[in-house]
Amino acid sequence: MRIIESCAKCLYDKQSHLTDDKEYLDEVKSIIDNRTEDDTSPYLVYLFAKTYEKRFGKRASYKEVKKKYNDMVLSMEDDLRNKIEQSEKPLETALVYARIGNYIDFGAMNSVDDDTFLSLFENNEVHDRDREALDSFFDQLSAAKSFLLIADNCGEIVLDKLFVEQLLKIYPNIKVKVMVRGNEVLNDATAEDAHYVGIDKYAEIISNGKSIAGTVYGMLPDDAKHALDTADVILAKGQGNYESLCKQGHHIFYSFLCKCELFTGRFSVPKLTGIFVEEK
């Protein structure tokens, strides 16, 4: 997904909030100004992080933040599972809940408010604009032998687990893989987080190989490329995965909340609107 000027400004501003070091910010500006049409926001943020580490050392870890939100949603797990199973369409409800989890994003959001997150569960209705893509998604799952879920954030991955549980109840023979980040980046889920929340009980966990908050095909290890190339159905969660995978030649379903101007403008919706789209 091409980086427009307003996106470039936002990327720079976020780095300037980290430090006022002129030499570092000049390097950031150079990375932004020399970007190619194929470069995406997750990739540029990856380059910023490498530059930052060379100059200042590693940034503060999000380990405690990740544990907080994994634990928060794990504490809600039984109640949410009951609501899912009591709903008219459990798999659809689980998918909507998993999308709500995309709110927990310390990259796109200036702040994450727990009360706002919890309030989003009050509306689990599917909008008409999502219906065609959802029907196509479920139709393709019914004939699939393999399913790849490309995860995004901590906390959210607990809700992804509830979705995978429901998926396997209906289609027990589907082989499920979940792709996570290769190393710590913001509050994104890694293999450690996937095992912590227990989604590994239902799916094979694979890594994107890098500390990048997205999925850049050319940077993936061979097993991750193979999973992306051969899965019958792919679901990619979050804005970062959409930005880095969109228009790269794969048939992918995307699920996320619109959390910034780029996405609210692209889809003509208010902030925090849930989107479910199919890219054929």
Rosetta blueprint (number, residue, H / E / L):
1 M L
2 R L
3 I L
4 I L
5 E H
6 S H
7 C H
8 A H
9 K H
10 C H
11 L H
12 Y H
13 D H
14 K H
15 Q H
16 S H
17 H L
18 L L
19 T L
20 D L
21 D L
22 K H
23 E H
24 Y H
25 L H
26 D H
27 E H
28 V H
29 K H
30 S H
31 I H
32 I H
33 D H
34 N L
35 R L
36 T L
37 E L
38 D L
39 D L
40 T L
41 S H
42 P H
43 Y H
44 L H
45 V H
46 Y H
47 L H
48 F H
49 A H
50 K H
51 T H
52 Y H
53 E H
54 K H
55 R H
56 F H
57 G L
58 K L
59 R L
60 A L
61 S L
62 Y L
63 K H
64 E H
65 V H
66 K H
67 K H
68 K H
69 Y H
70 N H
71 D H
72 M H
73 V H
74 L H
75 S H
76 M H
77 E H
78 D H
79 D H
80 L H
81 R H
82 N H
83 K H
84 I H
85 E H
86 Q H
87 S L
88 E L
89 K L
90 P H
91 L H
92 E H
93 T H
94 A H
95 L H
96 V H
97 Y H
98 A H
99 R H
100 I H
101 G H
102 N H
103 Y H
104 I L
105 D L
106 F L
107 G L
108 A L
109 M L
110 N L
111 S L
112 V L
113 D L
114 D H
115 D H
116 T H
117 F H
118 L H
119 S H
120 L H
121 F H
122 E H
123 N L
124 N L
125 E L
126 V L
127 H L
128 D H
129 R H
130 D H
131 R H
132 E H
133 A H
134 L H
135 D H
136 S H
137 F H
138 F H
139 D H
140 Q H
141 L H
142 S H
143 A H
144 A L
145 K L
146 S E
147 F E
148 L E
149 L E
150 I E
151 A L
152 D L
153 N E
154 C L
155 G L
156 E H
157 I H
158 V H
159 L H
160 D H
161 K H
162 L H
163 F H
164 V H
165 E H
166 Q H
167 L H
168 L H
169 K H
170 I H
171 Y L
172 P L
173 N L
174 I L
175 K E
176 V E
177 K E
178 V E
179 M E
180 V E
181 R E
182 G L
183 N L
184 E L
185 V L
186 L L
187 N L
188 D E
189 A L
190 T E
191 A H
192 E H
193 D H
194 A H
195 H H
196 Y H
197 V H
198 G L
199 I H
200 D H
201 K H
202 Y L
203 A L
204 E E
205 I E
206 I E
207 S E
208 N L
209 G L
210 K L
211 S L
212 I L
213 A L
214 G L
215 T L
216 V L
217 Y H
218 G H
219 M H
220 L L
221 P L
222 D H
223 D H
224 A H
225 K H
226 H H
227 A H
228 L H
229 D H
230 T H
231 A L
232 D L
233 V E
234 I E
235 L E
236 A E
237 K E
238 G L
239 Q H
240 G H
241 N H
242 Y H
243 E H
244 S H
245 L H
246 C L
247 K L
248 Q L
249 G L
250 H L
251 H L
252 I E
253 F E
254 Y E
255 S E
256 F E
257 L E
258 C L
259 K L
260 C L
261 E H
262 L H
263 F H
264 T H
265 G H
266 R H
267 F H
268 S L
269 V L
270 P L
271 K L
272 L L
273 T L
274 G E
275 I E
276 F E
277 V E
278 E E
279 E E
280 K L
